[in-house]
Amino acid sequence: MRIISYKEVEAEEAEGSCKLKIRWLNNEGSRNFAVRHIEIESNGYSPCHSHPWEHEIFVLEGNGTALGEKGAESISVGDLISIPGEEIHQIKNTGRSTLKILCMIPK
Amino acid sequence: MRIISYKEVEAEEAEGSCKLKIRWLNNEGSRNFAVRHIEIESNGYSPCHSHPWEHEIFVLEGNGTALGEKGAESISVGDLISIPGEEIHQIKNTGRSTLKILCMIPK
């Protein structure tokens, strides 16, 4: 068992994003999927892109929008956003406070 | 893309647990891993057990302990607990408020 606070993990920038910090929490841990903690400041966003792997995103704090093939939908604390592989997607912070999300991807 | 609040998902009890509610958030979604939202009331706990699959657990609210092979360690908001397959484990709520965690397992 390994316990780590997200605050102990170094934050990185992500290509194509704006006002976004990402922390890879379990690079040494999981054999099946990566858990990333992402903070997006007000008016910031993740890259608008698609890729073969799926995302499972849980909203920890704040609110914003999730853009998918059918347009943008509001997201807020307690929402799970399931994005299948190959679907275009982008998360934006449309609120005033920091949007914090947990984003899981298969390894 | 599919968005669902954990509050829209029916809570279930889990065998061997006490004062615990579990919600399977993405039964229809992910092909690779399940995301479960778990609430444990004060003095409640998850089953003390082991199994072949790993856990990745993120603490959303509250605090408690995570028991592993090396004994119990404190856990609080923002911690990621990585439990490899076959390691015995148990989560307890040792605080006063509800302990809320997100627990991911491979499918």
Backbone of each chain as ProteinMPNN parsed JSONL, in Angstrom:
{"seq_chain_A": "MRIISYKEVEAEEAEGSCKLKIRWLNNEGSRNFAVRHIEIESNGYSPCHSHPWEHEIFVLEGNGTALGEKGAESISVGDLISIPGEEIHQIKNTGRSTLKILCMIPK", "coords_chain_A": {"N_chain_A": [[0.841, -1.198, 0.0], [0.462, 2.212, -0.777], [0.519, 5.543, 0.14], [-0.185, 8.787, -0.856], [-0.297, 12.316, -0.835], [-1.906, 14.507, -3.106], [-0.725, 16.953, -3.09], [1.931, 16.544, -2.635], [2.988, 15.836, -4.994], [4.706, 16.795, -7.897], [3.593, 19.464, -9.899], [2.736, 19.673, -13.35], [2.808, 21.26, -16.595], [0.484, 20.995, -19.355], [0.545, 20.198, -22.77], [-1.083, 22.273, -25.094], [-2.961, 23.155, -23.347], [-4.464, 25.622, -21.103], [-3.783, 27.632, -18.327], [-3.627, 25.424, -16.621], [-2.806, 22.774, -14.423], [-1.227, 19.671, -13.997], [-1.032, 16.65, -12.165], [0.531, 13.609, -11.89], [-0.481, 11.012, -10.116], [0.043, 8.342, -9.506], [2.302, 7.139, -10.75], [4.136, 5.231, -9.981], [2.575, 3.278, -9.075], [-0.29, 1.895, -9.856], [-1.008, -0.816, -12.082], [-2.837, -0.867, -14.021], [-4.28, 1.525, -14.567], [-3.869, 5.077, -14.817], [-3.95, 7.714, -12.433], [-4.738, 11.037, -12.432], [-4.421, 14.251, -11.052], [-5.978, 17.249, -11.638], [-5.831, 20.744, -11.953], [-7.623, 23.555, -12.918], [-7.516, 26.879, -13.619], [-9.744, 29.773, -13.355], [-11.339, 30.475, -16.417], [-9.531, 28.901, -17.757], [-8.48, 25.942, -19.644], [-8.517, 22.508, -20.81], [-6.658, 20.636, -23.358], [-8.258, 20.618, -26.57], [-9.061, 17.784, -27.979], [-8.722, 14.41, -29.359], [-8.247, 10.909, -28.735], [-7.087, 7.465, -28.715], [-7.625, 6.285, -26.226], [-9.832, 5.959, -23.392], [-11.394, 8.33, -21.058], [-12.059, 8.754, -17.617], [-13.564, 11.036, -15.645], [-13.757, 12.778, -12.619], [-15.418, 15.314, -10.878], [-14.006, 17.334, -8.497], [-13.944, 19.873, -7.229], [-15.417, 23.098, -7.847], [-16.73, 24.346, -11.018], [-17.747, 23.993, -14.491], [-17.475, 23.382, -18.008], [-17.965, 20.518, -20.115], [-16.9, 19.655, -23.17], [-18.115, 17.729, -25.814], [-18.862, 15.428, -28.484], [-21.491, 16.103, -28.869], [-21.727, 18.75, -28.207], [-21.333, 21.323, -25.628], [-21.588, 20.635, -22.154], [-22.745, 21.436, -18.857], [-20.729, 21.003, -15.943], [-20.28, 19.937, -12.563], [-19.411, 19.736, -9.03], [-19.091, 16.391, -7.958], [-19.869, 15.15, -10.247], [-19.461, 12.544, -12.647], [-17.678, 12.164, -15.577], [-17.737, 10.37, -18.409], [-15.749, 9.542, -21.014], [-15.577, 8.089, -24.035], [-13.01, 6.324, -25.939], [-11.542, 7.991, -28.741], [-13.475, 10.007, -28.93], [-13.878, 13.472, -29.383], [-12.894, 15.986, -27.047], [-13.022, 18.453, -24.408], [-12.288, 20.197, -21.45], [-13.47, 22.977, -19.707], [-12.97, 25.72, -17.473], [-15.5, 27.542, -16.403], [-16.217, 28.918, -14.245], [-15.62, 30.935, -11.262], [-13.914, 30.077, -9.269], [-11.148, 27.759, -8.693], [-11.202, 24.94, -10.787], [-11.224, 21.64, -9.934], [-10.295, 18.435, -10.833], [-10.352, 14.836, -11.066], [-8.71, 12.657, -13.136], [-8.851, 9.703, -14.827], [-7.021, 7.335, -16.72], [-6.532, 4.5, -18.881], [-3.587, 2.432, -18.6]], "CA_chain_A": [[0.0, 0.0, 0.0], [1.234, 3.448, -0.877], [-0.372, 6.69, 0.33], [0.468, 10.05, -1.207], [-1.205, 13.441, -1.06], [-1.642, 15.126, -4.415], [0.114, 18.142, -2.89], [3.335, 16.12, -2.614], [3.384, 15.492, -6.359], [5.047, 17.991, -8.676], [2.625, 19.821, -10.941], [3.301, 19.891, -14.682], [1.91, 21.841, -17.587], [0.095, 20.04, -20.399], [0.558, 20.826, -24.092], [-2.392, 22.622, -25.646], [-3.866, 23.589, -22.287], [-4.277, 26.989, -20.626], [-4.049, 27.769, -16.887], [-3.893, 24.06, -16.16], [-1.712, 22.027, -13.809], [-1.547, 18.242, -13.884], [-0.168, 15.848, -11.297], [0.372, 12.158, -12.089], [-0.415, 10.589, -8.72], [0.428, 6.933, -9.257], [3.232, 6.614, -11.751], [4.838, 4.046, -9.461], [1.6, 2.37, -8.487], [-1.234, 1.067, -10.611], [-0.6, -1.485, -13.31], [-3.946, -0.841, -14.976], [-4.738, 2.848, -14.982], [-3.217, 6.224, -14.199], [-4.828, 8.684, -11.778], [-4.14, 12.368, -12.545], [-5.139, 15.349, -10.397], [-5.847, 18.396, -12.544], [-6.406, 22.018, -11.51], [-7.784, 24.518, -14.016], [-7.915, 28.192, -13.099], [-10.873, 30.409, -14.039], [-11.13, 30.724, -17.854], [-8.565, 27.96, -18.325], [-9.072, 24.788, -20.332], [-7.665, 21.397, -21.235], [-6.576, 20.605, -24.82], [-9.397, 20.087, -27.328], [-8.425, 16.732, -28.793], [-9.235, 13.053, -29.202], [-7.193, 9.894, -28.708], [-7.727, 6.141, -28.668], [-7.962, 5.808, -24.878], [-10.958, 6.601, -22.712], [-11.212, 9.102, -19.834], [-13.105, 8.835, -16.594], [-13.231, 12.279, -14.945], [-14.648, 13.087, -11.5], [-15.247, 16.718, -10.486], [-13.748, 17.454, -7.061], [-14.298, 21.238, -6.782], [-15.638, 24.073, -8.904], [-17.651, 23.966, -12.089], [-17.281, 24.357, -15.818], [-18.173, 22.673, -19.079], [-17.29, 19.421, -20.811], [-17.272, 19.638, -24.589], [-18.022, 16.426, -26.478], [-19.372, 15.431, -29.861], [-22.84, 16.686, -28.908], [-21.687, 20.107, -27.677], [-20.826, 21.522, -24.268], [-22.533, 20.43, -21.056], [-22.242, 21.914, -17.563], [-20.257, 20.004, -14.977], [-20.054, 20.484, -11.216], [-18.885, 18.802, -8.027], [-19.804, 15.121, -7.825], [-20.179, 14.573, -11.568], [-18.514, 11.688, -13.365], [-17.746, 12.357, -17.022], [-17.144, 9.205, -19.078], [-15.457, 9.903, -22.404], [-15.021, 6.915, -24.729], [-11.881, 6.547, -26.837], [-11.762, 8.616, -30.062], [-14.403, 11.154, -28.925], [-13.229, 14.755, -29.125], [-13.327, 16.477, -25.734], [-12.299, 19.564, -23.787], [-12.855, 20.668, -20.18], [-13.207, 24.405, -19.485], [-13.429, 26.303, -16.214], [-16.329, 28.715, -16.663], [-16.552, 29.505, -12.944], [-14.646, 31.886, -10.705], [-12.933, 29.376, -8.438], [-10.389, 26.717, -9.393], [-11.867, 23.68, -11.098], [-10.329, 20.515, -9.635], [-10.849, 17.169, -11.315], [-9.52, 13.642, -11.073], [-8.88, 12.097, -14.483], [-8.252, 8.382, -14.916], [-6.847, 6.771, -18.069], [-5.876, 3.182, -18.856], [-2.149, 2.429, -18.897]], "C_chain_A": [[0.874, 1.245, 0.0], [0.247, 4.605, -0.766], [0.396, 7.959, -0.011], [-0.598, 11.128, -1.368], [-0.888, 14.052, -2.412], [-0.718, 16.325, -4.278], [1.608, 17.817, -2.872], [3.875, 15.851, -4.016], [3.632, 16.782, -7.148], [4.027, 18.229, -9.793], [3.343, 20.102, -12.254], [2.299, 20.642, -15.544], [1.566, 20.779, -18.625], [-0.027, 20.777, -21.726], [-0.865, 21.098, -24.584], [-3.393, 23.08, -24.615], [-3.564, 25.032, -21.897], [-4.656, 27.047, -19.155], [-4.389, 26.432, -16.251], [-2.637, 23.437, -15.569], [-2.135, 20.577, -13.649], [-0.526, 17.543, -12.997], [-0.483, 14.366, -11.532], [0.59, 11.495, -10.729], [0.161, 9.19, -8.523], [1.318, 6.358, -10.353], [3.913, 5.33, -11.305], [3.862, 2.949, -9.038], [0.884, 1.48, -9.491], [-0.631, 0.428, -11.862], [-1.644, -1.312, -14.396], [-4.367, 0.544, -15.439], [-4.032, 3.937, -14.185], [-4.27, 7.151, -13.603], [-4.115, 10.032, -11.804], [-5.031, 13.389, -11.842], [-4.892, 16.606, -11.218], [-6.543, 19.617, -11.943], [-6.467, 22.963, -12.707], [-8.286, 25.828, -13.419], [-9.092, 28.74, -13.911], [-10.483, 30.796, -15.472], [-10.071, 29.831, -18.507], [-9.268, 26.769, -18.965], [-8.033, 23.714, -20.601], [-7.593, 21.404, -22.769], [-7.895, 20.101, -25.423], [-8.831, 19.053, -28.291], [-9.174, 15.414, -28.645], [-8.051, 12.099, -29.257], [-7.851, 8.536, -28.493], [-8.217, 5.716, -27.286], [-9.11, 6.622, -24.26], [-10.5, 7.48, -21.535], [-12.371, 8.818, -18.898], [-12.702, 10.015, -15.716], [-14.239, 12.521, -13.832], [-14.359, 14.517, -11.039], [-15.151, 16.826, -8.962], [-14.204, 18.795, -6.499], [-14.546, 22.109, -8.007], [-16.655, 23.609, -9.93], [-17.133, 24.491, -13.426], [-18.116, 23.662, -16.866], [-17.29, 21.544, -19.619], [-17.818, 19.414, -22.232], [-17.094, 18.234, -25.14], [-18.604, 16.543, -27.875], [-20.733, 16.095, -29.984], [-22.882, 18.099, -28.337], [-21.213, 20.14, -26.242], [-21.941, 21.3, -23.245], [-21.903, 20.941, -19.764], [-21.782, 20.746, -16.704], [-20.038, 20.686, -13.637], [-19.671, 19.361, -10.267], [-19.743, 17.527, -7.941], [-20.178, 14.477, -9.142], [-19.063, 13.636, -12.024], [-18.747, 11.883, -14.862], [-17.003, 11.182, -17.675], [-16.983, 9.533, -20.559], [-14.856, 8.686, -23.098], [-13.84, 7.289, -25.615], [-12.349, 7.121, -28.169], [-12.773, 9.757, -30.062], [-13.618, 12.44, -28.598], [-13.768, 15.319, -27.807], [-12.44, 17.622, -25.257], [-13.036, 19.978, -22.516], [-12.477, 22.143, -20.024], [-13.692, 24.811, -18.097], [-14.184, 27.596, -16.523], [-16.742, 29.4, -15.365], [-15.481, 30.479, -12.487], [-13.548, 31.189, -9.896], [-12.226, 28.302, -9.257], [-11.252, 25.473, -9.598], [-10.863, 22.564, -10.84], [-11.011, 19.222, -10.056], [-9.829, 16.052, -11.135], [-9.777, 12.957, -12.407], [-8.115, 10.771, -14.58], [-8.174, 7.928, -16.372], [-6.218, 5.391, -17.938], [-4.388, 3.315, -19.166], [-1.861, 1.511, -20.069]], "O_chain_A": [[1.891, 1.313, 0.691], [-0.746, 4.648, -1.492], [1.499, 8.178, 0.489], [-1.656, 10.895, -1.953], [0.273, 14.108, -2.816], [-0.012, 16.683, -5.22], [2.446, 18.697, -3.068], [5.078, 15.663, -4.199], [2.855, 17.733, -7.067], [3.655, 17.312, -10.525], [4.422, 20.694, -12.27], [1.1, 20.657, -15.262], [2.274, 19.78, -18.759], [-0.629, 21.848, -21.798], [-1.738, 20.235, -24.49], [-4.544, 23.364, -24.946], [-2.547, 25.597, -22.3], [-5.724, 26.572, -18.769], [-5.317, 26.324, -15.45], [-1.548, 23.552, -16.13], [-3.252, 20.286, -13.222], [0.674, 17.808, -13.067], [-1.627, 13.934, -11.388], [1.72, 11.425, -10.246], [0.715, 8.896, -7.464], [1.11, 5.238, -10.819], [4.229, 4.459, -12.115], [4.267, 1.84, -8.689], [1.402, 0.446, -9.911], [0.144, 1.046, -12.591], [-1.372, -1.579, -15.567], [-4.77, 0.716, -16.589], [-3.65, 3.739, -13.032], [-5.338, 7.351, -14.181], [-3.017, 10.165, -11.263], [-6.25, 13.387, -12.019], [-3.747, 16.984, -11.466], [-7.683, 19.539, -11.486], [-5.478, 23.145, -13.418], [-9.345, 25.876, -12.793], [-9.4, 28.249, -14.997], [-9.42, 31.375, -15.699], [-9.757, 29.999, -19.685], [-10.482, 26.607, -18.847], [-6.831, 23.977, -20.616], [-8.377, 22.098, -23.416], [-8.562, 19.249, -24.836], [-8.203, 19.398, -29.291], [-10.144, 15.322, -27.893], [-6.984, 12.444, -29.764], [-9.026, 8.457, -28.133], [-9.118, 4.884, -27.176], [-9.313, 7.795, -24.571], [-9.36, 7.378, -21.081], [-13.514, 8.662, -19.328], [-11.629, 10.005, -15.112], [-15.446, 12.475, -14.07], [-13.204, 14.888, -10.835], [-16.078, 16.462, -8.237], [-14.786, 18.85, -5.415], [-13.963, 21.888, -9.068], [-17.349, 22.611, -9.736], [-16.218, 25.312, -13.485], [-19.297, 23.384, -16.661], [-16.061, 21.608, -19.583], [-19.005, 19.201, -22.476], [-16.044, 17.617, -24.957], [-18.811, 17.647, -28.38], [-21.099, 16.588, -31.051], [-23.959, 18.6, -28.014], [-20.753, 19.135, -25.699], [-23.081, 21.72, -23.444], [-20.685, 20.889, -19.593], [-22.359, 19.659, -16.731], [-19.661, 21.857, -13.574], [-19.616, 18.192, -10.649], [-20.969, 17.598, -7.861], [-20.74, 13.382, -9.164], [-17.88, 13.904, -11.812], [-19.874, 11.779, -15.345], [-15.793, 11.03, -17.509], [-17.963, 9.77, -21.264], [-13.735, 8.29, -22.78], [-13.693, 8.45, -25.998], [-13.423, 6.775, -28.662], [-12.931, 10.423, -31.085], [-12.812, 12.477, -27.668], [-14.945, 15.154, -27.487], [-11.278, 17.742, -25.645], [-14.261, 20.095, -22.51], [-11.314, 22.514, -20.186], [-14.702, 24.304, -17.609], [-13.581, 28.615, -16.861], [-17.526, 30.349, -15.381], [-14.556, 30.805, -13.232], [-12.408, 31.651, -9.846], [-12.644, 27.975, -10.368], [-11.942, 25.022, -8.684], [-9.789, 22.533, -11.441], [-12.153, 18.953, -9.683], [-8.623, 16.285, -11.063], [-10.926, 12.704, -12.769], [-6.893, 10.731, -14.432], [-9.112, 8.106, -17.149], [-5.461, 5.135, -17.001], [-3.98, 4.208, -19.908], [-0.707, 1.371, -20.474]]}, "seq_chain_B": "MRIISYKEVEAEEAEGSCKLKIRWLNNEGSRNFAVRHIEIESNGYSPCHSHPWEHEIFVLEGNGTALGEKGAESISVGDLISIPGEEIHQIKNTGRSTLKILCMIPK", "coords_chain_B": {"N_chain_B": [[-19.934, 10.856, -24.853], [-20.744, 10.825, -21.43], [-22.439, 12.128, -18.711], [-22.845, 12.005, -15.268], [-24.204, 12.607, -12.056], [-22.999, 11.557, -8.901], [-25.015, 11.452, -7.086], [-27.253, 10.715, -8.436], [-27.118, 8.054, -8.714], [-28.056, 4.877, -7.533], [-27.56, 3.937, -4.173], [-25.803, 1.22, -2.703], [-25.483, -1.491, -0.333], [-22.515, -3.074, 0.991], [-21.154, -6.277, 1.258], [-19.872, -7.401, 4.343], [-19.179, -4.933, 5.218], [-19.628, -1.924, 7.26], [-21.916, 0.601, 8.024], [-21.678, 1.736, 5.481], [-21.987, 2.958, 2.165], [-22.205, 2.239, -1.247], [-21.726, 3.363, -4.575], [-21.922, 2.508, -7.895], [-20.554, 4.13, -10.422], [-20.106, 4.062, -13.189], [-21.15, 1.83, -14.611], [-22.194, 1.489, -17.137], [-20.338, 2.646, -18.682], [-17.074, 2.908, -18.778], [-14.635, 0.799, -20.333], [-12.453, -0.215, -19.222], [-12.011, 0.262, -16.453], [-13.737, 0.373, -13.306], [-15.497, 2.97, -11.607], [-16.172, 3.779, -8.374], [-18.206, 5.373, -5.97], [-17.919, 5.946, -2.607], [-19.371, 6.136, 0.58], [-18.678, 6.421, 3.966], [-19.913, 6.23, 7.134], [-19.277, 7.825, 10.363], [-17.221, 5.841, 12.422], [-17.695, 3.649, 10.834], [-16.773, 1.066, 8.399], [-14.966, -0.47, 5.658], [-14.97, -3.796, 4.134], [-12.57, -6.05, 5.58], [-10.268, -7.415, 3.701], [-8.753, -9.318, 0.976], [-7.914, -9.465, -2.537], [-7.499, -10.432, -6.001], [-7.358, -8.159, -7.631], [-6.25, -4.758, -8.066], [-6.617, -1.674, -6.117], [-7.33, 1.775, -6.549], [-7.613, 4.498, -4.6], [-9.127, 7.567, -3.86], [-9.298, 10.203, -1.566], [-12.092, 12.074, -0.896], [-13.591, 13.556, 0.992], [-13.46, 14.101, 4.557], [-11.834, 11.979, 7.046], [-9.718, 9.204, 8.056], [-8.563, 5.835, 8.484], [-6.305, 3.712, 6.684], [-5.87, 0.4, 6.466], [-3.215, -1.781, 5.913], [-0.769, -4.229, 4.866], [1.314, -3.412, 6.429], [0.24, -2.31, 8.693], [-1.991, 0.251, 10.113], [-2.589, 3.374, 8.551], [-2.99, 6.942, 8.664], [-5.469, 8.668, 6.762], [-6.51, 11.366, 4.653], [-8.296, 14.166, 3.143], [-7.541, 14.488, -0.288], [-5.63, 12.558, -0.463], [-4.133, 9.845, -2.233], [-4.574, 6.413, -2.276], [-2.884, 3.625, -3.04], [-3.418, 0.337, -3.649], [-2.0, -2.677, -4.124], [-2.875, -5.689, -5.97], [-3.91, -8.556, -4.092], [-3.025, -7.64, -1.614], [-3.959, -7.364, 1.764], [-6.564, -5.282, 3.025], [-8.295, -2.489, 4.528], [-10.586, 0.144, 4.97], [-11.287, 2.609, 7.346], [-13.543, 4.822, 8.989], [-12.47, 7.104, 11.111], [-13.118, 9.541, 11.933], [-15.402, 12.284, 12.681], [-17.165, 13.258, 10.773], [-18.745, 12.286, 7.643], [-16.892, 10.005, 5.731], [-15.781, 10.275, 2.516], [-14.971, 8.607, -0.411], [-13.365, 7.886, -3.551], [-13.215, 5.017, -5.432], [-11.366, 3.113, -7.543], [-11.345, 0.304, -9.706], [-9.92, -2.274, -11.784], [-11.694, -3.524, -14.654]], "CA_chain_B": [[-19.702, 11.386, -23.505], [-21.87, 10.619, -20.525], [-22.208, 12.833, -17.442], [-23.806, 11.616, -14.237], [-23.82, 12.949, -10.689], [-23.054, 10.361, -8.047], [-26.287, 11.459, -6.339], [-28.296, 10.091, -9.272], [-26.888, 6.611, -8.742], [-28.593, 4.23, -6.333], [-26.542, 3.448, -3.238], [-25.959, -0.177, -2.293], [-24.639, -1.924, 0.783], [-21.458, -4.0, 0.559], [-21.004, -7.376, 2.22], [-18.711, -7.32, 5.227], [-18.921, -3.542, 5.593], [-20.502, -1.37, 8.295], [-22.207, 2.026, 7.801], [-21.035, 2.047, 4.199], [-22.822, 2.956, 0.962], [-21.382, 2.259, -2.462], [-22.414, 3.669, -5.837], [-21.129, 2.174, -9.092], [-20.877, 5.293, -11.248], [-19.933, 3.917, -14.646], [-21.413, 0.466, -15.087], [-22.464, 1.492, -18.578], [-19.335, 3.443, -19.361], [-15.695, 2.474, -19.001], [-14.326, -0.578, -20.708], [-11.212, -0.623, -18.56], [-12.029, 0.269, -14.994], [-14.963, 0.843, -12.665], [-15.355, 4.063, -10.648], [-17.195, 3.641, -7.343], [-18.249, 6.425, -4.952], [-18.206, 5.248, -1.354], [-19.541, 6.956, 1.78], [-18.584, 5.642, 5.203], [-20.272, 7.074, 8.283], [-18.355, 7.776, 11.5], [-17.038, 4.498, 13.016], [-17.954, 2.593, 9.851], [-15.578, 0.523, 7.744], [-15.103, -1.369, 4.509], [-14.558, -5.151, 4.513], [-11.13, -6.345, 5.689], [-10.136, -8.561, 2.787], [-7.807, -9.171, -0.132], [-8.415, -10.025, -3.798], [-6.436, -10.337, -7.017], [-7.299, -6.895, -8.354], [-5.768, -3.59, -7.339], [-7.487, -0.528, -5.851], [-6.805, 3.135, -6.442], [-8.629, 5.186, -3.792], [-8.856, 8.988, -3.637], [-10.148, 10.701, -0.471], [-12.828, 13.278, -1.298], [-13.996, 14.31, 2.196], [-13.338, 13.38, 5.814], [-10.559, 11.321, 7.301], [-9.829, 7.868, 8.635], [-7.337, 5.059, 8.388], [-6.214, 2.647, 5.687], [-5.103, -0.729, 6.997], [-2.558, -2.613, 4.913], [0.095, -5.27, 5.447], [2.25, -2.815, 7.399], [-0.521, -1.644, 9.747], [-2.939, 1.297, 9.723], [-2.056, 4.725, 8.342], [-4.021, 7.966, 8.546], [-5.776, 9.195, 5.428], [-7.349, 12.564, 4.676], [-8.682, 14.715, 1.836], [-6.452, 14.705, -1.238], [-4.704, 11.414, -0.497], [-4.373, 8.687, -3.093], [-4.131, 5.163, -1.651], [-2.707, 2.605, -4.089], [-3.367, -0.977, -3.008], [-1.779, -3.703, -5.156], [-3.642, -6.922, -5.852], [-3.568, -9.564, -3.071], [-2.704, -7.078, -0.28], [-5.122, -7.205, 2.641], [-6.82, -3.847, 3.228], [-9.568, -2.052, 5.112], [-10.702, 1.581, 5.204], [-12.162, 2.923, 8.477], [-13.787, 6.234, 9.274], [-12.151, 7.382, 12.511], [-13.486, 10.934, 12.188], [-16.8, 12.527, 13.064], [-17.99, 13.497, 9.583], [-18.755, 11.196, 6.667], [-15.692, 9.814, 4.899], [-16.179, 10.014, 1.133], [-13.829, 8.215, -1.232], [-13.59, 7.36, -4.899], [-12.419, 3.784, -5.489], [-11.309, 2.588, -8.901], [-10.837, -1.07, -9.869], [-9.967, -2.704, -13.18], [-12.841, -4.364, -15.015]], "C_chain_B": [[-20.965, 11.22, -22.659], [-21.52, 11.288, -19.196], [-23.268, 12.41, -16.452], [-23.291, 12.078, -12.873], [-23.912, 11.692, -9.835], [-24.379, 10.283, -7.293], [-27.433, 10.817, -7.122], [-28.204, 8.567, -9.271], [-27.381, 5.992, -7.431], [-27.457, 3.675, -5.473], [-26.855, 2.014, -2.831], [-25.124, -0.425, -1.039], [-23.585, -2.893, 0.244], [-21.243, -5.039, 1.655], [-19.728, -7.197, 3.055], [-18.368, -5.906, 5.66], [-19.89, -3.104, 6.684], [-20.68, 0.121, 8.027], [-21.568, 2.532, 6.507], [-22.055, 1.962, 3.07], [-21.918, 3.059, -0.262], [-22.258, 2.529, -3.68], [-21.475, 3.365, -7.003], [-21.468, 3.202, -10.155], [-20.874, 5.026, -12.752], [-20.118, 2.486, -15.132], [-21.62, 0.409, -16.586], [-21.314, 2.105, -19.377], [-18.033, 2.711, -19.643], [-15.558, 1.011, -19.408], [-13.154, -1.111, -19.903], [-11.258, -0.653, -17.042], [-13.333, 0.866, -14.476], [-14.628, 1.948, -11.673], [-16.508, 3.944, -9.648], [-17.082, 4.783, -6.345], [-18.714, 5.774, -3.658], [-18.301, 6.252, -0.207], [-19.493, 6.044, 3.0], [-18.89, 6.58, 6.374], [-19.231, 6.905, 9.402], [-18.389, 6.389, 12.151], [-17.37, 3.35, 12.046], [-16.664, 2.137, 9.178], [-15.945, -0.314, 6.524], [-14.682, -2.776, 4.948], [-13.03, -5.24, 4.653], [-10.884, -7.608, 4.869], [-8.993, -8.331, 1.795], [-8.412, -9.843, -1.355], [-7.368, -9.773, -4.871], [-6.299, -8.956, -7.651], [-6.854, -5.746, -7.446], [-6.892, -2.6, -7.039], [-6.675, 0.749, -6.016], [-7.91, 3.943, -5.768], [-8.226, 6.638, -3.58], [-9.827, 9.499, -2.572], [-10.753, 12.048, -0.853], [-13.165, 14.168, -0.103], [-13.75, 13.44, 3.421], [-11.955, 12.798, 6.02], [-10.78, 9.988, 8.002], [-8.503, 7.164, 8.583], [-7.457, 4.046, 7.246], [-5.307, 1.573, 6.273], [-4.507, -1.516, 5.837], [-1.66, -3.615, 5.605], [1.032, -4.714, 6.518], [1.532, -2.073, 8.512], [-1.388, -0.537, 9.199], [-2.223, 2.636, 9.581], [-3.208, 5.71, 8.208], [-4.217, 8.371, 7.091], [-6.674, 10.421, 5.562], [-7.532, 13.092, 3.249], [-7.46, 14.951, 0.94], [-5.453, 13.572, -1.303], [-5.13, 10.409, -1.557], [-3.772, 7.468, -2.406], [-4.078, 4.107, -2.755], [-2.509, 1.255, -3.407], [-3.173, -2.034, -4.094], [-2.668, -4.929, -4.923], [-3.053, -7.828, -4.785], [-3.166, -8.967, -1.719], [-3.988, -6.912, 0.529], [-5.31, -5.712, 2.935], [-8.19, -3.607, 3.837], [-9.507, -0.545, 5.341], [-11.676, 1.804, 6.364], [-12.344, 4.422, 8.58], [-13.566, 6.469, 10.763], [-12.494, 8.827, 12.881], [-14.947, 11.052, 12.587], [-17.714, 12.695, 11.857], [-17.892, 12.298, 8.634], [-17.451, 11.173, 5.878], [-16.18, 9.461, 3.49], [-14.931, 9.718, 0.309], [-14.3, 7.793, -2.618], [-12.667, 6.149, -5.033], [-12.503, 3.189, -6.89], [-10.734, 1.165, -8.902], [-10.864, -1.422, -11.356], [-11.193, -3.562, -13.433], [-12.343, -5.679, -15.574]], "O_chain_B": [[-22.085, 11.446, -23.118], [-20.454, 11.051, -18.628], [-24.46, 12.449, -16.757], [-22.103, 11.96, -12.572], [-24.803, 10.864, -10.028], [-24.82, 9.201, -6.907], [-28.449, 10.425, -6.548], [-29.097, 7.879, -9.764], [-27.142, 6.534, -6.352], [-26.529, 3.037, -5.969], [-28.013, 1.643, -2.639], [-24.195, 0.321, -0.729], [-23.752, -3.462, -0.835], [-21.162, -4.703, 2.837], [-18.659, -6.885, 2.531], [-17.392, -5.689, 6.379], [-20.848, -3.81, 6.998], [-19.696, 0.832, 7.824], [-20.994, 3.62, 6.463], [-22.871, 1.042, 3.012], [-20.987, 3.865, -0.299], [-23.366, 2.007, -3.805], [-20.371, 3.903, -7.081], [-22.554, 3.158, -10.734], [-21.576, 5.704, -13.501], [-19.348, 1.991, -15.955], [-21.274, -0.578, -17.236], [-21.324, 2.081, -20.608], [-17.916, 1.984, -20.629], [-16.253, 0.127, -18.907], [-12.889, -2.313, -19.9], [-10.618, -1.496, -16.414], [-13.944, 1.73, -15.106], [-13.611, 1.886, -10.982], [-17.677, 4.002, -10.029], [-15.979, 5.125, -5.918], [-19.765, 5.134, -3.612], [-17.43, 7.106, -0.04], [-20.181, 5.025, 3.056], [-18.213, 7.589, 6.573], [-18.423, 5.977, 9.389], [-19.461, 5.837, 12.397], [-17.319, 2.185, 12.441], [-15.605, 2.738, 9.36], [-17.071, -0.793, 6.383], [-14.099, -2.934, 6.021], [-12.296, -4.576, 3.922], [-11.238, -8.714, 5.278], [-8.358, -7.276, 1.79], [-9.305, -10.683, -1.238], [-6.447, -8.981, -4.667], [-5.23, -8.617, -8.159], [-7.059, -5.77, -6.233], [-7.973, -2.673, -7.623], [-5.494, 0.803, -5.672], [-9.013, 4.061, -6.302], [-7.1, 6.912, -3.164], [-11.031, 9.261, -2.659], [-10.044, 13.023, -1.099], [-13.038, 15.39, -0.179], [-13.819, 12.213, 3.352], [-11.023, 13.087, 5.269], [-11.876, 9.685, 8.474], [-7.446, 7.793, 8.63], [-8.547, 3.593, 6.897], [-4.129, 1.812, 6.539], [-5.211, -1.874, 4.893], [-1.781, -3.827, 6.811], [1.487, -5.443, 7.399], [2.155, -1.277, 9.215], [-1.52, -0.383, 7.985], [-1.361, 2.982, 10.389], [-4.274, 5.361, 7.701], [-3.273, 8.412, 6.302], [-7.496, 10.502, 6.474], [-6.996, 12.539, 2.289], [-6.471, 15.543, 1.371], [-4.523, 13.611, -2.109], [-6.317, 10.154, -1.756], [-2.609, 7.482, -2.004], [-5.105, 3.744, -3.329], [-1.54, 1.061, -2.673], [-4.076, -2.267, -4.897], [-3.146, -5.164, -3.813], [-1.837, -7.863, -4.596], [-2.983, -9.716, -0.76], [-4.981, -6.382, 0.031], [-4.337, -4.973, 3.077], [-9.112, -4.408, 3.684], [-8.511, -0.021, 5.839], [-12.774, 1.246, 6.363], [-11.429, 5.196, 8.298], [-14.392, 6.072, 11.584], [-12.206, 9.282, 13.988], [-15.634, 10.053, 12.802], [-18.888, 12.327, 11.9], [-17.053, 11.415, 8.814], [-16.974, 12.21, 5.417], [-16.897, 8.479, 3.298], [-13.963, 10.478, 0.329], [-15.45, 7.405, -2.825], [-11.468, 6.25, -4.774], [-13.578, 2.812, -7.357], [-9.771, 0.867, -8.195], [-11.715, -0.936, -12.101], [-11.675, -4.248, -12.532], [-13.145, -6.537, -15.942]]}, "name": "protein", "num_of_chains": 2, "seq": "MRIISYKEVEAEEAEGSCKLKIRWLNNEGSRNFAVRHIEIESNGYSPCHSHPWEHEIFVLEGNGTALGEKGAESISVGDLISIPGEEIHQIKNTGRSTLKILCMIPKMRIISYKEVEAEEAEGSCKLKIRWLNNEGSRNFAVRHIEIESNGYSPCHSHPWEHEIFVLEGNGTALGEKGAESISVGDLISIPGEEIHQIKNTGRSTLKILCMIPK"}
